[in-house]
Amino acid sequence: MKNSKLPAKAVYRALFKRWGPQHWWPGETPLEVAVGAVLTQNTNWRNVEKAIANLKKSGALNVRSLSQMPAKTLAGRIRPAGYFNMKARRLKAFIETVRKTSGFTMKKMEQIETGTLRGILLNTNGIGPETADSILLYAFGRPVFVVDAYTRRMLERHRWTDEGAAYDDIAALFTESCPRDSSLYGEYHALIVKLGKEHCRKRALCEGCPLEQWLPS
């Protein structure tokens, strides 16, 4: 990846000045946050909320219940999240990882060193870097930066990174320029999502964007 001139701190200040705190990630427990991270793949959060509400209503939002629940039953309860059969398999795989590493709670996972825990998550079927880092950041409060499609789009349009740059290289643009602070990284990621929805869409709306000053001439 070419040398980036990403003014990471200034970009954060511009986004925060425009929109303020985003209050991410919704979830009452680390498990709920992690389940949401798996379910939000290829869908919007509103649909994920419906799926999580179904699990809560049935009293199934705990490791033991999710571990013992047949995949077909789980698929039916998370149906609003879309791709429900595939996501049921992925969720079962994640729950099995929790069970193997931490029994029927997530408490022991909190004690695992960040790099080791990231490796464990990445070795779980259906969990890629974005989902793993979402779990690490929002469920466990680890200072990792989540890179999603909005992040790539913002960086590529401003020529702060090459198209197709490696995930970890993009994350490093932020972690090497900003303090290693999980609260900061979580807020930064949420603000980039806000930017992606308001301005940096597939069809860009650059006029009035808080990052307009950094657009290439």
DRENPA-610135 format. One record per residue (C-alpha): z, x, y; residue number from 1; chain. Coordinates in nm, 3 decimals. Layout:
BEGIN
<rec><Z>Z</Z><X>X</X><Y>Y</Y><k>NUM</k><c>A</c></rec>
...
END
This chain:
BEGIN
<rec><Z>0.000</Z><X>0.000</X><Y>0.000</Y><k>1</k><c>A</c></rec>
<rec><Z>-0.089</Z><X>0.132</X><Y>0.343</Y><k>2</k><c>A</c></rec>
<rec><Z>0.189</Z><X>0.225</X><Y>0.583</Y><k>3</k><c>A</c></rec>
<rec><Z>0.318</Z><X>-0.097</X><Y>0.737</Y><k>4</k><c>A</c></rec>
<rec><Z>0.419</Z><X>-0.138</X><Y>1.100</Y><k>5</k><c>A</c></rec>
<rec><Z>0.605</Z><X>-0.458</X><Y>1.029</Y><k>6</k><c>A</c></rec>
<rec><Z>0.861</Z><X>-0.505</X><Y>1.309</Y><k>7</k><c>A</c></rec>
<rec><Z>1.095</Z><X>-0.676</X><Y>1.064</Y><k>8</k><c>A</c></rec>
<rec><Z>1.395</Z><X>-0.714</X><Y>1.295</Y><k>9</k><c>A</c></rec>
<rec><Z>1.189</Z><X>-0.839</X><Y>1.587</Y><k>10</k><c>A</c></rec>
<rec><Z>1.005</Z><X>-1.089</X><Y>1.365</Y><k>11</k><c>A</c></rec>
<rec><Z>1.338</Z><X>-1.224</X><Y>1.241</Y><k>12</k><c>A</c></rec>
<rec><Z>1.470</Z><X>-1.261</X><Y>1.595</Y><k>13</k><c>A</c></rec>
<rec><Z>1.155</Z><X>-1.449</X><Y>1.702</Y><k>14</k><c>A</c></rec>
<rec><Z>1.175</Z><X>-1.689</X><Y>1.408</Y><k>15</k><c>A</c></rec>
<rec><Z>1.548</Z><X>-1.749</X><Y>1.449</Y><k>16</k><c>A</c></rec>
<rec><Z>1.511</Z><X>-1.806</X><Y>1.824</Y><k>17</k><c>A</c></rec>
<rec><Z>1.252</Z><X>-2.075</X><Y>1.757</Y><k>18</k><c>A</c></rec>
<rec><Z>1.413</Z><X>-2.261</X><Y>1.467</Y><k>19</k><c>A</c></rec>
<rec><Z>1.772</Z><X>-2.145</X><Y>1.423</Y><k>20</k><c>A</c></rec>
<rec><Z>1.963</Z><X>-2.156</X><Y>1.092</Y><k>21</k><c>A</c></rec>
<rec><Z>1.787</Z><X>-2.333</X><Y>0.804</Y><k>22</k><c>A</c></rec>
<rec><Z>2.095</Z><X>-2.395</X><Y>0.585</Y><k>23</k><c>A</c></rec>
<rec><Z>1.938</Z><X>-2.275</X><Y>0.258</Y><k>24</k><c>A</c></rec>
<rec><Z>1.970</Z><X>-2.292</X><Y>-0.043</Y><k>25</k><c>A</c></rec>
<rec><Z>2.092</Z><X>-2.644</X><Y>-0.127</Y><k>26</k><c>A</c></rec>
<rec><Z>2.320</Z><X>-2.648</X><Y>-0.431</Y><k>27</k><c>A</c></rec>
<rec><Z>2.688</Z><X>-2.704</X><Y>-0.504</Y><k>28</k><c>A</c></rec>
<rec><Z>2.723</Z><X>-2.437</X><Y>-0.774</Y><k>29</k><c>A</c></rec>
<rec><Z>2.543</Z><X>-2.117</X><Y>-0.880</Y><k>30</k><c>A</c></rec>
<rec><Z>2.409</Z><X>-2.303</X><Y>-1.184</Y><k>31</k><c>A</c></rec>
<rec><Z>2.265</Z><X>-2.582</X><Y>-0.970</Y><k>32</k><c>A</c></rec>
<rec><Z>2.097</Z><X>-2.325</X><Y>-0.745</Y><k>33</k><c>A</c></rec>
<rec><Z>1.952</Z><X>-2.142</X><Y>-1.046</Y><k>34</k><c>A</c></rec>
<rec><Z>1.826</Z><X>-2.465</X><Y>-1.205</Y><k>35</k><c>A</c></rec>
<rec><Z>1.664</Z><X>-2.554</X><Y>-0.873</Y><k>36</k><c>A</c></rec>
<rec><Z>1.494</Z><X>-2.213</X><Y>-0.858</Y><k>37</k><c>A</c></rec>
<rec><Z>1.334</Z><X>-2.274</X><Y>-1.198</Y><k>38</k><c>A</c></rec>
<rec><Z>1.234</Z><X>-2.632</X><Y>-1.122</Y><k>39</k><c>A</c></rec>
<rec><Z>1.086</Z><X>-2.564</X><Y>-0.779</Y><k>40</k><c>A</c></rec>
<rec><Z>0.796</Z><X>-2.367</X><Y>-0.925</Y><k>41</k><c>A</c></rec>
<rec><Z>0.469</Z><X>-2.544</X><Y>-0.832</Y><k>42</k><c>A</c></rec>
<rec><Z>0.635</Z><X>-2.842</X><Y>-0.665</Y><k>43</k><c>A</c></rec>
<rec><Z>0.819</Z><X>-2.939</X><Y>-0.348</Y><k>44</k><c>A</c></rec>
<rec><Z>1.194</Z><X>-2.951</X><Y>-0.307</Y><k>45</k><c>A</c></rec>
<rec><Z>1.210</Z><X>-3.329</X><Y>-0.274</Y><k>46</k><c>A</c></rec>
<rec><Z>1.090</Z><X>-3.365</X><Y>-0.633</Y><k>47</k><c>A</c></rec>
<rec><Z>1.338</Z><X>-3.101</X><Y>-0.749</Y><k>48</k><c>A</c></rec>
<rec><Z>1.623</Z><X>-3.296</X><Y>-0.586</Y><k>49</k><c>A</c></rec>
<rec><Z>1.527</Z><X>-3.603</X><Y>-0.788</Y><k>50</k><c>A</c></rec>
<rec><Z>1.528</Z><X>-3.402</X><Y>-1.111</Y><k>51</k><c>A</c></rec>
<rec><Z>1.866</Z><X>-3.244</X><Y>-1.034</Y><k>52</k><c>A</c></rec>
<rec><Z>2.005</Z><X>-3.587</X><Y>-0.943</Y><k>53</k><c>A</c></rec>
<rec><Z>1.899</Z><X>-3.711</X><Y>-1.287</Y><k>54</k><c>A</c></rec>
<rec><Z>2.087</Z><X>-3.425</X><Y>-1.454</Y><k>55</k><c>A</c></rec>
<rec><Z>2.395</Z><X>-3.493</X><Y>-1.245</Y><k>56</k><c>A</c></rec>
<rec><Z>2.393</Z><X>-3.865</X><Y>-1.321</Y><k>57</k><c>A</c></rec>
<rec><Z>2.387</Z><X>-3.791</X><Y>-1.693</Y><k>58</k><c>A</c></rec>
<rec><Z>2.667</Z><X>-3.534</X><Y>-1.659</Y><k>59</k><c>A</c></rec>
<rec><Z>2.434</Z><X>-3.267</X><Y>-1.795</Y><k>60</k><c>A</c></rec>
<rec><Z>2.439</Z><X>-3.012</X><Y>-1.512</Y><k>61</k><c>A</c></rec>
<rec><Z>2.645</Z><X>-2.757</X><Y>-1.701</Y><k>62</k><c>A</c></rec>
<rec><Z>2.552</Z><X>-2.474</X><Y>-1.937</Y><k>63</k><c>A</c></rec>
<rec><Z>2.693</Z><X>-2.632</X><Y>-2.253</Y><k>64</k><c>A</c></rec>
<rec><Z>2.517</Z><X>-2.967</X><Y>-2.204</Y><k>65</k><c>A</c></rec>
<rec><Z>2.186</Z><X>-2.808</X><Y>-2.113</Y><k>66</k><c>A</c></rec>
<rec><Z>2.213</Z><X>-2.572</X><Y>-2.411</Y><k>67</k><c>A</c></rec>
<rec><Z>2.275</Z><X>-2.855</X><Y>-2.657</Y><k>68</k><c>A</c></rec>
<rec><Z>2.028</Z><X>-3.103</X><Y>-2.507</Y><k>69</k><c>A</c></rec>
<rec><Z>1.697</Z><X>-3.142</X><Y>-2.698</Y><k>70</k><c>A</c></rec>
<rec><Z>1.403</Z><X>-3.009</X><Y>-2.500</Y><k>71</k><c>A</c></rec>
<rec><Z>1.233</Z><X>-3.349</X><Y>-2.512</Y><k>72</k><c>A</c></rec>
<rec><Z>1.537</Z><X>-3.518</X><Y>-2.358</Y><k>73</k><c>A</c></rec>
<rec><Z>1.561</Z><X>-3.250</X><Y>-2.090</Y><k>74</k><c>A</c></rec>
<rec><Z>1.192</Z><X>-3.288</X><Y>-2.010</Y><k>75</k><c>A</c></rec>
<rec><Z>1.241</Z><X>-3.659</X><Y>-1.954</Y><k>76</k><c>A</c></rec>
<rec><Z>1.528</Z><X>-3.602</X><Y>-1.711</Y><k>77</k><c>A</c></rec>
<rec><Z>1.346</Z><X>-3.340</X><Y>-1.504</Y><k>78</k><c>A</c></rec>
<rec><Z>1.018</Z><X>-3.533</X><Y>-1.505</Y><k>79</k><c>A</c></rec>
<rec><Z>1.011</Z><X>-3.577</X><Y>-1.122</Y><k>80</k><c>A</c></rec>
<rec><Z>0.977</Z><X>-3.197</X><Y>-1.083</Y><k>81</k><c>A</c></rec>
<rec><Z>0.634</Z><X>-3.201</X><Y>-1.251</Y><k>82</k><c>A</c></rec>
<rec><Z>0.511</Z><X>-2.983</X><Y>-1.539</Y><k>83</k><c>A</c></rec>
<rec><Z>0.825</Z><X>-3.115</X><Y>-1.706</Y><k>84</k><c>A</c></rec>
<rec><Z>0.755</Z><X>-3.000</X><Y>-2.061</Y><k>85</k><c>A</c></rec>
<rec><Z>0.685</Z><X>-2.644</X><Y>-1.951</Y><k>86</k><c>A</c></rec>
<rec><Z>0.982</Z><X>-2.642</X><Y>-1.713</Y><k>87</k><c>A</c></rec>
<rec><Z>1.209</Z><X>-2.779</X><Y>-1.984</Y><k>88</k><c>A</c></rec>
<rec><Z>1.117</Z><X>-2.481</X><Y>-2.202</Y><k>89</k><c>A</c></rec>
<rec><Z>1.175</Z><X>-2.241</X><Y>-1.916</Y><k>90</k><c>A</c></rec>
<rec><Z>1.505</Z><X>-2.400</X><Y>-1.827</Y><k>91</k><c>A</c></rec>
<rec><Z>1.618</Z><X>-2.384</X><Y>-2.191</Y><k>92</k><c>A</c></rec>
<rec><Z>1.519</Z><X>-2.016</X><Y>-2.197</Y><k>93</k><c>A</c></rec>
<rec><Z>1.725</Z><X>-1.949</X><Y>-1.884</Y><k>94</k><c>A</c></rec>
<rec><Z>2.024</Z><X>-2.136</X><Y>-2.024</Y><k>95</k><c>A</c></rec>
<rec><Z>1.998</Z><X>-1.935</X><Y>-2.346</Y><k>96</k><c>A</c></rec>
<rec><Z>2.005</Z><X>-1.617</X><Y>-2.136</Y><k>97</k><c>A</c></rec>
<rec><Z>2.321</Z><X>-1.741</X><Y>-1.964</Y><k>98</k><c>A</c></rec>
<rec><Z>2.477</Z><X>-1.828</X><Y>-2.299</Y><k>99</k><c>A</c></rec>
<rec><Z>2.400</Z><X>-1.487</X><Y>-2.446</Y><k>100</k><c>A</c></rec>
<rec><Z>2.526</Z><X>-1.291</X><Y>-2.148</Y><k>101</k><c>A</c></rec>
<rec><Z>2.806</Z><X>-1.513</X><Y>-2.024</Y><k>102</k><c>A</c></rec>
<rec><Z>2.900</Z><X>-1.777</X><Y>-2.278</Y><k>103</k><c>A</c></rec>
<rec><Z>2.900</Z><X>-2.131</X><Y>-2.147</Y><k>104</k><c>A</c></rec>
<rec><Z>2.963</Z><X>-2.043</X><Y>-1.782</Y><k>105</k><c>A</c></rec>
<rec><Z>2.785</Z><X>-1.822</X><Y>-1.530</Y><k>106</k><c>A</c></rec>
<rec><Z>3.103</Z><X>-1.639</X><Y>-1.429</Y><k>107</k><c>A</c></rec>
<rec><Z>3.040</Z><X>-1.326</X><Y>-1.638</Y><k>108</k><c>A</c></rec>
<rec><Z>2.687</Z><X>-1.301</X><Y>-1.498</Y><k>109</k><c>A</c></rec>
<rec><Z>2.839</Z><X>-1.256</X><Y>-1.153</Y><k>110</k><c>A</c></rec>
<rec><Z>2.994</Z><X>-0.929</X><Y>-1.275</Y><k>111</k><c>A</c></rec>
<rec><Z>2.663</Z><X>-0.774</X><Y>-1.390</Y><k>112</k><c>A</c></rec>
<rec><Z>2.515</Z><X>-0.507</X><Y>-1.163</Y><k>113</k><c>A</c></rec>
<rec><Z>2.220</Z><X>-0.636</X><Y>-0.960</Y><k>114</k><c>A</c></rec>
<rec><Z>1.946</Z><X>-0.418</X><Y>-1.111</Y><k>115</k><c>A</c></rec>
<rec><Z>2.062</Z><X>-0.489</X><Y>-1.464</Y><k>116</k><c>A</c></rec>
<rec><Z>2.090</Z><X>-0.862</X><Y>-1.398</Y><k>117</k><c>A</c></rec>
<rec><Z>1.743</Z><X>-0.869</X><Y>-1.244</Y><k>118</k><c>A</c></rec>
<rec><Z>1.607</Z><X>-0.706</X><Y>-1.558</Y><k>119</k><c>A</c></rec>
<rec><Z>1.781</Z><X>-0.966</X><Y>-1.775</Y><k>120</k><c>A</c></rec>
<rec><Z>1.633</Z><X>-1.248</X><Y>-1.568</Y><k>121</k><c>A</c></rec>
<rec><Z>1.283</Z><X>-1.098</X><Y>-1.573</Y><k>122</k><c>A</c></rec>
<rec><Z>1.301</Z><X>-1.075</X><Y>-1.951</Y><k>123</k><c>A</c></rec>
<rec><Z>1.358</Z><X>-1.451</X><Y>-1.967</Y><k>124</k><c>A</c></rec>
<rec><Z>1.052</Z><X>-1.661</X><Y>-2.047</Y><k>125</k><c>A</c></rec>
<rec><Z>0.908</Z><X>-1.826</X><Y>-1.737</Y><k>126</k><c>A</c></rec>
<rec><Z>1.109</Z><X>-1.629</X><Y>-1.481</Y><k>127</k><c>A</c></rec>
<rec><Z>0.904</Z><X>-1.399</X><Y>-1.259</Y><k>128</k><c>A</c></rec>
<rec><Z>1.015</Z><X>-1.184</X><Y>-0.965</Y><k>129</k><c>A</c></rec>
<rec><Z>1.026</Z><X>-1.468</X><Y>-0.710</Y><k>130</k><c>A</c></rec>
<rec><Z>1.240</Z><X>-1.694</X><Y>-0.928</Y><k>131</k><c>A</c></rec>
<rec><Z>1.463</Z><X>-1.407</X><Y>-1.040</Y><k>132</k><c>A</c></rec>
<rec><Z>1.524</Z><X>-1.295</X><Y>-0.683</Y><k>133</k><c>A</c></rec>
<rec><Z>1.588</Z><X>-1.652</X><Y>-0.569</Y><k>134</k><c>A</c></rec>
<rec><Z>1.861</Z><X>-1.676</X><Y>-0.833</Y><k>135</k><c>A</c></rec>
<rec><Z>2.003</Z><X>-1.336</X><Y>-0.741</Y><k>136</k><c>A</c></rec>
<rec><Z>2.003</Z><X>-1.409</X><Y>-0.368</Y><k>137</k><c>A</c></rec>
<rec><Z>2.103</Z><X>-1.773</X><Y>-0.346</Y><k>138</k><c>A</c></rec>
<rec><Z>2.312</Z><X>-1.821</X><Y>-0.662</Y><k>139</k><c>A</c></rec>
<rec><Z>2.484</Z><X>-1.481</X><Y>-0.675</Y><k>140</k><c>A</c></rec>
<rec><Z>2.465</Z><X>-1.361</X><Y>-0.315</Y><k>141</k><c>A</c></rec>
<rec><Z>2.287</Z><X>-1.034</X><Y>-0.397</Y><k>142</k><c>A</c></rec>
<rec><Z>2.100</Z><X>-0.854</X><Y>-0.115</Y><k>143</k><c>A</c></rec>
<rec><Z>1.747</Z><X>-0.888</X><Y>-0.254</Y><k>144</k><c>A</c></rec>
<rec><Z>1.449</Z><X>-1.021</X><Y>-0.060</Y><k>145</k><c>A</c></rec>
<rec><Z>1.250</Z><X>-1.312</X><Y>-0.200</Y><k>146</k><c>A</c></rec>
<rec><Z>0.874</Z><X>-1.275</X><Y>-0.163</Y><k>147</k><c>A</c></rec>
<rec><Z>0.671</Z><X>-1.594</X><Y>-0.189</Y><k>148</k><c>A</c></rec>
<rec><Z>0.321</Z><X>-1.710</X><Y>-0.095</Y><k>149</k><c>A</c></rec>
<rec><Z>0.430</Z><X>-1.779</X><Y>0.263</Y><k>150</k><c>A</c></rec>
<rec><Z>0.557</Z><X>-1.421</X><Y>0.297</Y><k>151</k><c>A</c></rec>
<rec><Z>0.232</Z><X>-1.274</X><Y>0.169</Y><k>152</k><c>A</c></rec>
<rec><Z>0.023</Z><X>-1.496</X><Y>0.395</Y><k>153</k><c>A</c></rec>
<rec><Z>0.224</Z><X>-1.400</X><Y>0.705</Y><k>154</k><c>A</c></rec>
<rec><Z>0.208</Z><X>-1.028</X><Y>0.630</Y><k>155</k><c>A</c></rec>
<rec><Z>-0.162</Z><X>-1.024</X><Y>0.541</Y><k>156</k><c>A</c></rec>
<rec><Z>-0.269</Z><X>-1.224</X><Y>0.847</Y><k>157</k><c>A</c></rec>
<rec><Z>-0.085</Z><X>-0.984</X><Y>1.076</Y><k>158</k><c>A</c></rec>
<rec><Z>-0.216</Z><X>-0.686</X><Y>0.874</Y><k>159</k><c>A</c></rec>
<rec><Z>0.134</Z><X>-0.571</X><Y>0.791</Y><k>160</k><c>A</c></rec>
<rec><Z>0.038</Z><X>-0.535</X><Y>0.426</Y><k>161</k><c>A</c></rec>
<rec><Z>-0.271</Z><X>-0.509</X><Y>0.210</Y><k>162</k><c>A</c></rec>
<rec><Z>-0.404</Z><X>-0.809</X><Y>0.023</Y><k>163</k><c>A</c></rec>
<rec><Z>-0.269</Z><X>-0.806</X><Y>-0.333</Y><k>164</k><c>A</c></rec>
<rec><Z>0.017</Z><X>-0.564</X><Y>-0.255</Y><k>165</k><c>A</c></rec>
<rec><Z>0.281</Z><X>-0.534</X><Y>-0.527</Y><k>166</k><c>A</c></rec>
<rec><Z>0.575</Z><X>-0.772</X><Y>-0.508</Y><k>167</k><c>A</c></rec>
<rec><Z>0.840</Z><X>-0.498</X><Y>-0.496</Y><k>168</k><c>A</c></rec>
<rec><Z>0.649</Z><X>-0.307</X><Y>-0.227</Y><k>169</k><c>A</c></rec>
<rec><Z>0.646</Z><X>-0.616</X><Y>-0.007</Y><k>170</k><c>A</c></rec>
<rec><Z>1.016</Z><X>-0.678</X><Y>-0.062</Y><k>171</k><c>A</c></rec>
<rec><Z>1.086</Z><X>-0.318</X><Y>0.037</Y><k>172</k><c>A</c></rec>
<rec><Z>0.925</Z><X>-0.376</X><Y>0.378</Y><k>173</k><c>A</c></rec>
<rec><Z>1.222</Z><X>-0.598</X><Y>0.457</Y><k>174</k><c>A</c></rec>
<rec><Z>1.504</Z><X>-0.433</X><Y>0.263</Y><k>175</k><c>A</c></rec>
<rec><Z>1.423</Z><X>-0.089</X><Y>0.407</Y><k>176</k><c>A</c></rec>
<rec><Z>1.401</Z><X>-0.219</X><Y>0.765</Y><k>177</k><c>A</c></rec>
<rec><Z>1.692</Z><X>-0.464</X><Y>0.780</Y><k>178</k><c>A</c></rec>
<rec><Z>2.061</Z><X>-0.433</X><Y>0.691</Y><k>179</k><c>A</c></rec>
<rec><Z>2.133</Z><X>-0.503</X><Y>0.324</Y><k>180</k><c>A</c></rec>
<rec><Z>2.288</Z><X>-0.841</X><Y>0.388</Y><k>181</k><c>A</c></rec>
<rec><Z>2.234</Z><X>-1.136</X><Y>0.155</Y><k>182</k><c>A</c></rec>
<rec><Z>2.302</Z><X>-1.392</X><Y>0.430</Y><k>183</k><c>A</c></rec>
<rec><Z>2.041</Z><X>-1.229</X><Y>0.652</Y><k>184</k><c>A</c></rec>
<rec><Z>1.784</Z><X>-1.212</X><Y>0.371</Y><k>185</k><c>A</c></rec>
<rec><Z>1.842</Z><X>-1.574</X><Y>0.277</Y><k>186</k><c>A</c></rec>
<rec><Z>1.800</Z><X>-1.691</X><Y>0.636</Y><k>187</k><c>A</c></rec>
<rec><Z>1.494</Z><X>-1.471</X><Y>0.684</Y><k>188</k><c>A</c></rec>
<rec><Z>1.323</Z><X>-1.610</X><Y>0.375</Y><k>189</k><c>A</c></rec>
<rec><Z>1.401</Z><X>-1.968</X><Y>0.479</Y><k>190</k><c>A</c></rec>
<rec><Z>1.257</Z><X>-1.904</X><Y>0.826</Y><k>191</k><c>A</c></rec>
<rec><Z>0.938</Z><X>-1.761</X><Y>0.676</Y><k>192</k><c>A</c></rec>
<rec><Z>0.903</Z><X>-2.080</X><Y>0.471</Y><k>193</k><c>A</c></rec>
<rec><Z>0.948</Z><X>-2.280</X><Y>0.792</Y><k>194</k><c>A</c></rec>
<rec><Z>0.680</Z><X>-2.067</X><Y>0.958</Y><k>195</k><c>A</c></rec>
<rec><Z>0.446</Z><X>-2.127</X><Y>0.664</Y><k>196</k><c>A</c></rec>
<rec><Z>0.486</Z><X>-2.502</X><Y>0.693</Y><k>197</k><c>A</c></rec>
<rec><Z>0.459</Z><X>-2.523</X><Y>1.072</Y><k>198</k><c>A</c></rec>
<rec><Z>0.202</Z><X>-2.258</X><Y>1.164</Y><k>199</k><c>A</c></rec>
<rec><Z>0.100</Z><X>-2.010</X><Y>0.896</Y><k>200</k><c>A</c></rec>
<rec><Z>-0.061</Z><X>-2.272</X><Y>0.673</Y><k>201</k><c>A</c></rec>
<rec><Z>-0.369</Z><X>-2.218</X><Y>0.461</Y><k>202</k><c>A</c></rec>
<rec><Z>-0.554</Z><X>-2.319</X><Y>0.775</Y><k>203</k><c>A</c></rec>
<rec><Z>-0.362</Z><X>-2.130</X><Y>1.040</Y><k>204</k><c>A</c></rec>
<rec><Z>-0.226</Z><X>-2.292</X><Y>1.355</Y><k>205</k><c>A</c></rec>
<rec><Z>-0.170</Z><X>-1.977</X><Y>1.558</Y><k>206</k><c>A</c></rec>
<rec><Z>-0.136</Z><X>-2.130</X><Y>1.905</Y><k>207</k><c>A</c></rec>
<rec><Z>0.231</Z><X>-2.156</X><Y>1.992</Y><k>208</k><c>A</c></rec>
<rec><Z>0.342</Z><X>-1.965</X><Y>1.682</Y><k>209</k><c>A</c></rec>
<rec><Z>0.654</Z><X>-1.753</X><Y>1.741</Y><k>210</k><c>A</c></rec>
<rec><Z>0.465</Z><X>-1.457</X><Y>1.591</Y><k>211</k><c>A</c></rec>
<rec><Z>0.150</Z><X>-1.510</X><Y>1.798</Y><k>212</k><c>A</c></rec>
<rec><Z>0.212</Z><X>-1.192</X><Y>2.000</Y><k>213</k><c>A</c></rec>
<rec><Z>0.164</Z><X>-0.982</X><Y>1.684</Y><k>214</k><c>A</c></rec>
<rec><Z>-0.171</Z><X>-1.127</X><Y>1.578</Y><k>215</k><c>A</c></rec>
<rec><Z>-0.448</Z><X>-0.865</X><Y>1.544</Y><k>216</k><c>A</c></rec>
<rec><Z>-0.689</Z><X>-0.877</X><Y>1.835</Y><k>217</k><c>A</c></rec>
END
